[in-house]
Amino acid sequence: MQPRNMSMSGVVDLAAVKAAQEAKAKAEQARAQAAREGGTGAISPADLVIDVDEAGFERDVLQRSAEVPVVIDFWAEWCEPCKQLSPVLERLAVEYNGRFLLAKVDVDANQMLMQQFGIQGIPAVFAVVAGQALPLFQGAAGEAQIRQTLDQLVQVGEQRFGLTGLTVDPEAEPGGAPEASERPVGPHDGLLEAAVQALDSGDLSGAVQAYKNVLNEDPGNEEAKLGLAQAELLQRVQGVDPQQVRRDAADKPADVQAQIAAADLDLVGGHVEDAFGRLIETVARTVGDDRDTVRMRLLELFEVVGPEDPRVIAARRALARALF
């Protein structure tokens, strides 16, 4: 069976963007909590490889994936290729020194997990990042390919989710991994939850207002900024005729509103670079109020994708060149 790689780059998933922000917040809170308690939260190298079953999956994989990418090795005692792959993954987990956690799942003892991940054969390797499952490869794979996939996973964890990994101390006692702590309740959690529920139910106007209510009291609330940008984007594209929008953009290259509307559709459809490029080109050929209108919309789209996304960083540089 040939290995099957997954692509880490791709479309903008608004739910994934929200999960990224939540994961960053939880990781920062975990680090702050460890600092307040006077510790580093360090774990032993032996704790970088763990056995996981169905009962502990939420605690050991889903919750930990808000701190560090968790690689899942689905294996079985009778599987000969597994006996070749598993030792490589275990060695690399120690070598990567906390940049990912390796969770081993015996499929014979955990049939439900195997079904939930849709696994047709083993060995199969997945990752969970901020609660999201990502297929990495299936079947035997060479070490060079595994390293390349892991490097890509670690990069995604750092850039999109703010996951800097676990602190490893060779002197730490095995079994001393910190327990995943619950996120403390913040003063605006009720309003944020109401906004999320409105967004999930399709009440975009309600979601926009709920996020604005949070920002009125806490202008620096990152979760509310992100949620508002998402809700407003979805509100703008709701009910539009995509074909007409694209015809208008093609027929009227100088029409600022036509280009802005097409950029919104580009982003919702996952064509991030196209959305950014369209507006940057429009900025370059406009002046005055039109230029400022396009620039402001571009900054709003940056908020949807996230300021640390490499596509946003590149687009900011291109925008600066277009402006100056």
C-alpha positions, 0 to 999 in steps of 0.5 A: 500500500502506498503512503497517502500524504495530506496537504496542510495548505488549502482552503480557509475553513472558518471553523478551523480559524476559530479553533486556531484562535481558541487553541492559541488562547488555551496554550497561552493560558497553560503556559501562564498557569505553569509560570504562576505555579512556579514550574515549567510544566516540563515532562520526561522524554518517556512521556512523549510516547503514550498509549491511548484507549477510547476512554482516555482519548478526549483527555489524552488526545483532544485536550492535549492537541490544544497544547501540541500536535498529537500524532496518532499511530494506529497499529496492531500486534499482528501487523508486520508493517506496524512493527517497522513503522512504530519504532521509527515514530517513537524514536522521532517523537523523542528526537523532535523533543516535544514538538509533537506528542505520539499517541499509540492506538491498538485497533484491536482493543479500540475498534470504535476509534478505528471506525470514527477515523474511517481507517481501512487498513493499518498502519495508519497515521493521523494528527490532531491539532486543536481538536481537528483530525488530519490524515498524514499517511497510510501504509509503510513510509520511509523515514525521509517522508515521515520527517517531511510530513512531521516538519510540515505538521509542526510548522502548521501547529506553530504558524496557524495555531500558536502551538510551540510544543511541550517542554522536555526535561531529561531529569523529569520523572516519567508520568509527570505530564501536566494534566490538561486544565479547563479554560477559566471562565472569562467575563465575556464568555456568556456573550461569546457563547451566544455569538457562536450559537447565533453563528452556528444557527445562521443568525448572522445579524445576531452574531454580528451584534453579539460580537460587537457587544463584547468589543464595546466592553473589551476592544482588544478581545481577539476571539470577538475580533475574529468572530466579528470578521467571520460573521460579517464576511458570511453576511456579505456573501449571503444571498448573492449570485456568485456567477453575477458577482464574478461577471461584474468583476471581470467586466468592470476591473475598475469598479471597486465594489465589484472587485471587493464583492469578488474578493469576498467570494474568493475567500469564502471559497478558500481561494485566499491568495486570489482574494488578497491579490485581487484587492492588492491589485485594486489598491495599486490602481486606485487613489483617494477614497476608493483606495482606502475603501479597498485597503480597509476591506483587505485588512478585514479579510486579514482578520478572518484568516489570522495575522500569523498566517504566512499568506497574510504576512506575504500579502501585508508586504505586497500591500505595503509595496502597492501603497508606497 
